[in-house]
């Protein structure tokens, strides 16, 4: 959990100060009743649960961070494209990791290998397997999450931010943008540079 606030601050989605409030917030509300007290913390919208409620402090922190993440997904954030990377820019980068979150069947039908792009490692981990296989995704690489319509990749993007991954983006454009970036001239350059 400690890496999450650092990651969110680096990505510009968590304002300074909120991380300290979330980390130091009491795990349970004081008093009786249902224990739901949205106004009991300085963090807007935070629900603090009473003892015996079954919710852990970490679950509440995750909720707080996810809410803050969503609050900062503004027009400015999306307008600047902070959350995405073009295939051309990603293929030119260093130490890249293409995370293909399509199903096994989709991946078997159109397999993405990028064999001649030695700067990119590719792996298919279907979205439903990502939580169980999170340790296979390297934190030290620039991650581009891929799916054809950017729905699944958007979900995994937010999940990886939540898990503390510092450099993750959505690979924009789906199949057509990726195949455009892999036209013969681009592939020839990659082969010559290998």
LOLO-559726 format. One line per field, with one value per residue (C-alpha): y, z, x; residue in one letter. Coordinates in Angstrom, 1 decimal, always signed. Each point is the difference from the previous one (the first is absolute). Layout:
% LOLO-559726
north	c(Y,...) $
up	c(Z,...) $
east	c(X,...) $
zanu	c(A,...) $
END
This chain:
% LOLO-559726
north	c(+0.0,+2.4,+0.3,+1.0,+3.6,+0.6,-1.3,+2.1,+3.1,-0.6,-0.5,+3.3,-1.6,+0.3,+3.4,+0.4,-0.4,-2.5,-2.9,+0.9,+0.3,-3.4,-1.7,+1.5,-0.2,-2.1,-3.4,+0.2,+2.7,+0.8,-0.4,-2.2,-0.3,-1.6,+1.5,+1.8,+3.6,+1.7,+3.2,-1.5,+0.4,+2.9,-2.1,+0.9,-2.9,-2.4,-2.6,-1.1,-3.3,-1.1,-3.0,-3.4,+1.3,-2.4,+2.7,+0.5,+3.2,-0.9,-0.5,+3.5,+1.5,-1.7,+1.5,+3.5,-0.2,-1.3,+2.8,+2.6,-1.6,+0.3,+3.6,+1.0,-1.6,+3.5,+1.5,+1.4,-3.5,-1.7,+3.0,-0.1,-3.8,-0.7,-3.5,-1.2,-0.5,-0.4,-3.2,+1.9,+1.7,-3.2,-2.0,+2.7,+0.0,-2.0,-2.8,-0.5,-2.6,-0.6,-1.5,-1.6,-0.4,-1.7,-3.5,-3.0,-0.7,+3.5,-0.1,-3.4,+1.4,+3.1,-0.4,+3.0,-0.9,+3.0,-2.3,+2.7,+2.6,-1.1,+3.0,-1.4,-3.1,-1.3,-2.1,-1.1,+0.0,+0.0,+2.6,-2.6,-1.5,+3.3,+0.0,-3.5,+0.6,+3.5,-1.1,-0.8,+3.7,+1.8,+3.3,+1.3,+0.1,+2.5,-1.9,+0.4,-1.8,-1.3,-1.1,+0.8,+2.5,+1.3,-1.1,-2.8,+1.9,+2.9,-2.2,-1.6,+3.4,+1.2,-3.3,+0.2,+3.6,-1.2,-2.7,+2.5,-0.3,+3.2,+0.1,-1.4,+1.2,-1.1,-0.9,+2.1,-0.9,-3.8,-2.3,+2.6,+2.4,-2.8,-1.4,+3.5,+0.3,-3.3,+0.8,-1.3,+3.2,-0.2,-3.7,+0.4,+2.6,-2.3,-2.9,+2.2,+1.2,-3.5) $
up	c(+0.0,+0.7,-3.7,-1.0,+1.3,-1.5,-3.4,+0.1,+0.9,-2.8,-2.6,+1.3,+1.1,+3.7,+1.5,+2.7,+3.5,-0.9,+0.2,+3.6,+1.0,-1.5,+1.5,+3.5,+0.0,+2.9,-1.1,+1.6,+1.0,+3.6,+1.4,-0.6,-2.8,-3.3,+0.2,-3.3,+0.5,-3.3,+1.8,+2.6,-2.0,-1.8,-3.1,-2.0,-0.4,+2.2,+1.8,+3.3,+1.2,+3.7,+1.5,-1.0,-3.3,-2.0,-2.0,+0.4,+0.1,-3.2,-1.8,+1.2,-1.2,-3.4,-0.3,+1.0,-2.5,-2.8,+0.7,-0.2,-3.1,-1.6,+1.2,-1.8,-3.3,-1.3,-3.4,+0.6,+0.8,-3.0,-2.3,+0.6,-0.7,+3.2,+0.2,-3.5,-2.4,-3.8,-1.4,-1.9,+3.2,+2.0,-2.6,-0.1,+3.9,+2.1,+2.4,-1.1,+1.0,-2.1,+2.2,-2.3,+2.2,-2.7,+0.5,-0.8,-3.0,-1.4,+0.6,-1.7,-3.0,-0.4,+2.0,+0.8,+0.2,-1.1,-0.4,-1.8,+2.7,+2.5,+2.2,+0.6,+1.9,-0.9,+2.2,-0.2,+3.4,-0.4,+2.1,+2.2,+0.8,+0.8,+3.8,+0.4,-2.3,+1.1,+1.0,-3.7,-0.9,+0.6,+1.9,-1.4,-3.6,-2.0,-0.3,-2.9,+0.5,-3.2,-1.0,-3.2,+1.3,+3.1,+2.4,+1.7,-0.3,+1.8,+2.9,+0.2,-0.2,+3.1,+1.8,-0.6,+1.2,+3.1,+0.5,-0.1,-3.6,-0.7,-3.8,-1.6,-3.0,-2.3,-3.5,-2.1,-3.2,+0.2,-2.9,-2.7,+1.8,+0.9,-3.6,-1.4,+2.3,-1.3,-3.7,-2.0,+0.5,+3.8,+0.1,-2.2,+2.3,+3.0,-1.9,-0.9,+3.6,+1.6) $
east	c(+0.0,+2.9,+0.9,-3.5,+0.1,+3.5,-1.2,-3.2,+2.0,+2.5,-2.8,-1.6,-3.2,+0.4,+0.5,+2.6,-1.4,-2.8,+2.5,+0.8,-3.6,-0.8,+3.0,-0.6,-3.8,-1.5,-1.1,-3.4,-2.5,-0.6,-3.5,-2.9,-2.6,+0.9,+3.5,-0.5,+1.2,+0.9,+0.9,+2.3,+3.1,+1.6,+0.1,-3.1,-2.4,+1.9,-2.1,+1.4,-1.3,-0.4,+1.7,-1.3,-1.3,+2.2,+1.8,+3.7,+1.9,+1.7,-3.4,-1.0,+3.3,-0.4,-3.4,+1.3,+2.9,-2.4,-2.4,+2.8,+1.4,-3.5,-0.4,+3.1,-0.9,-1.1,-0.2,+3.5,+1.4,-1.6,+0.5,+3.8,+0.0,+1.9,-1.7,+0.9,+2.9,+0.0,+1.4,+2.7,+1.2,-0.1,+1.9,+2.8,+0.2,+2.5,-0.7,-3.7,-2.4,-3.1,-2.7,-2.7,-3.1,-2.1,-1.4,+2.2,-2.1,+0.3,+3.8,+0.2,-1.9,+2.2,+3.2,+2.2,+3.6,+2.1,+3.0,+2.1,-0.6,+2.6,-1.0,-3.5,-1.1,-3.4,-2.3,-3.6,-1.8,-3.7,-1.8,-1.6,+3.4,+1.8,-0.7,+1.4,+3.0,+0.9,+3.5,+0.8,-0.4,+3.2,-0.1,+3.3,-1.2,-2.1,-3.3,-2.5,-3.3,-1.6,-3.5,-1.9,-2.5,+1.9,-2.7,+1.9,+3.2,-1.6,-1.1,+3.5,+1.6,-1.9,+0.7,+3.7,+0.1,-1.8,+2.6,+2.8,+1.3,+1.9,+0.1,-3.2,-1.9,-2.8,+1.2,-2.4,-1.7,-0.5,+0.9,+0.0,+2.4,+2.4,+0.1,+0.5,+3.0,+1.3,+0.1,+3.0,+2.1,-0.3,+0.7,+3.0,+1.4,-0.5,+1.7,+2.9,+0.4,-0.2) $
zanu	c(X,X,X,X,X,X,X,X,X,X,X,X,X,X,X,X,X,X,X,X,X,X,X,X,X,X,X,X,X,X,X,X,X,X,X,X,X,X,X,X,X,X,X,X,X,X,X,X,X,X,X,X,X,X,X,X,X,X,X,X,X,X,X,X,X,X,X,X,X,X,X,X,X,X,X,X,X,X,X,X,X,X,X,X,X,X,X,X,X,X,X,X,X,X,X,X,X,X,X,X,X,X,X,X,X,X,X,X,X,X,X,X,X,X,X,X,X,X,X,X,X,X,X,X,X,X,X,X,X,X,X,X,X,X,X,X,X,X,X,X,X,X,X,X,X,X,X,X,X,X,X,X,X,X,X,X,X,X,X,X,X,X,X,X,X,X,X,X,X,X,X,X,X,X,X,X,X,X,X,X,X,X,X,X,X,X,X,X,X,X,X,X,X,X) $
END
